[in-house]
Amino acid sequence: MREDVLLGQFFLEDINILEKIAKTASIGKSDTVLEIGAGDGRLTKILAQNAKKVIAIEIDQKFASALEKMPKNVEVIFEDVLKILSKKPLPKFTKILGNLPSSLVEPLFQKLIKKKFKLAVFLVPKKFAHKIEKHPVFCLYFDTKLVEKVPKIAFQPVPRTNWEIVLVTKKKDPLKTGDLNLYLRRFVYGHPKAKLKNALVEGLIRFYAAKGKKLTKNQARKLIIKTPSESEGVSCFLKASRKEAFILQS
């Protein structure tokens, strides 16, 4: 089997689709773009035309000679992007683009939950495009839009499945929007070791505090008890989120 297939590397040959990916990101002269999986730089060159800077991440050293020829506003880093996103200080960027292999999709989105960025545009296998959209945890933090289907024949080597361009944006802070339901779901996900009821109580107290209102633990418990239909629905979803949280953090 070819080395690139073993690494999950499928290279987009269609220049029109590459340009579509860049256009979807609406890159301007003030943007610093983090490109994941630069490969031989075919998308990197397009991004560099409009971006202030491109930070091109590539794990495979075999592309070193090709990436040495990039424009001056391109910084090339040969490293695992997951390790880069775990570093402090983190490289500053406004937008993220990349052709993501299947093995990278979920661990990358887990990392991006706590990162600040304007938007991301990813090319991913079709099944993962829909999985991101319906994921019980990722849907708490990201809004996703399926932009365009990309047939597998547009790649070399040809993968087993079709791919899709996905536009990803961060959801607004639920404390700022007043979305209690979303805040509680996030709070429980972020506290996987706490008992569900205790997490809900603490989440309610913090939500009210952010609104300038004081809520005691007893008052919070009564709020949960007094609305059994609502709390039952929230709890059901939260249990699903918590299960996913343990899987992601293990």
N, C-alpha and C positions, 0 to 999 in steps of 0.2 A: 504494500500500500504506500502511496506517495506520502512524503513527510508533511506536506502542507495539509493533506486531509487528516492526518493524525493530529495535527495541531489545531484543526478546526478552521483552517485558513481557506476562504473562498474569495477570489478576487473579482470585483465587479468590472466588467469589460465595457459596459455601455456608458459612454461619456455623457449622454443625455440624463441618465439616472444619477450619475455623480453630481451633475449640475443641479438636478432637482433637489438632492439632499442639501446642497449648499444654499439654494434659494429658499427652502423651507425654513432654514435657520435665520434668514434675514440678517446676515452678518454685516455689521457696519464698521467704520473706521475706529470706533471706540471699543470694539470687542476683542477680548483675548479668548481664543478658542482652544479648548482642550480636545485634541483628536486622539481617540482610542484606536489603536491598531493602524498605524500609518502605512504599514506595508512598504510598497515601493514609492509611495508619495503621490500617487495619481490624484487622490482627493486633496491631499495637503496643498498642492500647487493651486488648486481652485480656491481653497479657503484663504490662502495667503494673499490673493488678489484684492480682497476687500477688508480683511481683518487687520487690526492693529498688530496683533501677534498671534502666532499659532504655536502651541506647545504640543508637539507630535510625539505620542507615546508608542513605542514599539518594543516588543519583547524579544524579537528574533534578530540576531546580529547579522544574518545573511543579507539584510536590506541596508546595511551601513553605507555601502558605496553609493547606492541610489539616493539615500537621504542626505548625503553630504552635499548634494547638488541643489538643495532647496534654497528658496529666496532668503534674504538676510533677516526677514521678520519671522523666521521659523526656528524654534528651539527644539532640537531632537533629544529625547531621553530614552535610553534603552533600559527598560525596567518593566516589571509587572505593574499595571495600573492600579491594582488593588493595594499594593504596597505604597505606591505614591499617594493614594487617597488616605492612607493611614498616617502619613507623615505630618509633623508639625515643625515649622509652619507649612501649610499647604500652599502649593503654587496657586496664585490668584488667576481666576478665569471667570468669564461671564456666560459662556455657552459651551456645550459639550456635543461632539459629533463622533460617530464611529460605526464601524461594521463589526457587530458583536457575535462572536461564536457562541454556540448554545451554552457551553460551560461557564461563560462569563456573565450571562444575563442576570440571574438572581443575585449572586454575590455583589455585582456592581450596584444594582438597585438598592441593596441593603446599605451599602456605603453611602449612596447618594441621599439617603433619608436625612442625614444631618449636615449635608453640604449646601451652600448657597450658590445658586446659579439662576440665570434668567430662563433658559430653556435648554432642552437637549433634543437632538435628532439622531435616531439610531436606525440602522438597518439590521433587522433580526429575522431569524427563521419564523415562518408564519405562525406556528403553534405557540411560540413564545410571545408574539405580538398580542395575541388574544389572552394569553395567560397573565401578562402584565396588567391588562385592562381590568381583569376580573379577580386579581389577586387579593385575598382578604386583608393583607397588611399594606401592600403597595398602594392600593386604592385610597388609603387614608392620607397619603402624602403626595400623590401625584395624580394629575389629570393627563390622560393619554388620548391621542387622536391618531387613528390609522390613516395615513396620508395617501399611500399608493402601494399597490401590489407590484412585486418585482419577480418576474418569472425566473425559474432556476437556470434557464439557458443563458441568462445574462451574466453568469459567473463562469470562472475557470479556476479549478476544475468544477464540473457541474455537480451541485449538491443534490441530495435526495428530495428536497422539498422546495417550494417557492418561499420567497422572503417578503417582508413588508417594511416600508419606511414608517417609522413611528415618531410622532412629535410628543414630547414630554414636557410638562410644566409643573412647578411645585404648587400645591394647594395653598391658599392663604391661611395665615395663622388663625386658628379657630377662636383664640382669645380676642383677636381684633374684629372678627366677623360675628362673634357672639354665638358660634355654633357649639352648643353644649354637647350634643351627641358625638360630634367628631372629636372634640377635645377629650371626652371620656374614653373613647375608643383608643385614641393615641396614648392616653395616660396609662391605660391598662397594658397596652403593648410594651410601653417603656418600663413597666414594673412587673416583669414576669414571675418574680419570686413571691410577690405579695398575694394574699388571698383575694379573690375577686371582689367580695363585698367590701373589704378594707380599701382596695384600690379605688373602687367607685366612691366611697366616702371621702377619701383623701382628695380625689379628683374634683369632687363637688366643692369641697372647702377651698381648694386653690382657684377654681374657676370663679367662685363668688368673690374671693379676695382680690382677684385681678380686676373685678368690676367695682371694687371699693366697698364691698359688703362683707360683713362678718357672719360666718356660719359655723356653728359648733358641730362636733361629731354627732351628738344626739339629734340635732336638727337635720343633718345630712342623712342619717339613718332613716329618719321619719320620711324624708322626701323620697327615698328609695321605696320604703314600705307603702307609702300612700299612693304610689302610682305603679301598681303591680303589672298592669298591661304593658306600660312603656318600659319599665325596668326589666321585665321578662324578655322583651324583644332585644333590648340593649345587651343584657347578659348573654343571650344566646349568641349574638354576634361576637361579643367580647371573648367568649370561650373559644370560638373558632380562631380569633386573632391571637389569643394567647398560645394556642397549640402551634400555630404557625411561628410565633415568636421563639418558642423553644427550638423548633427545627432550624430556624435561621441562625440562632445564637449558639447552637451546639457545635 
